[in-house]
Amino acid sequence: MPFTKGQGGRPKGARNKSAGEAQKLCLRLVSDPDYRKRIKQRLVTGGLPPGIEAMLWHYAYGKPIEQVEFGGMDGEPMTVQVIHKYVAAPPDAAAR
């Protein structure tokens, strides 16, 4: 029987089993009092690559929300003008 989209599998947005287990493990690690004590030592001495530390926190608590807000003076609406400029390709570009 052919696979039909939307039939079977995980519900949309559901984590796979290994991601859930990884989150639980990382949450236990970053919640451990000994880990918290040693994390300060590692951060001060630079003994742990920052990417590893960031990955543990990301898995434990999720990725931080990145948000940029724009506004005018005193809460007034802000006018934004977008200008598109097109540059012609060099004459020999079509031959490439």
HUBEL-V91956 format. One record per pair of residues at least 24 apart in sequence whose C-alpha atoms are under 6 Angstrom apart, sorted by the first residue. I is the first residue (numbers start at 1). GAP is how many residues later the second one is. Records with the same first field share a line. If there is no record, write none. Layout:
# HUBEL-V91956
I: GAP  GAP
This chain:
# HUBEL-V91956
23: 36  37
26: 30  34
27: 33
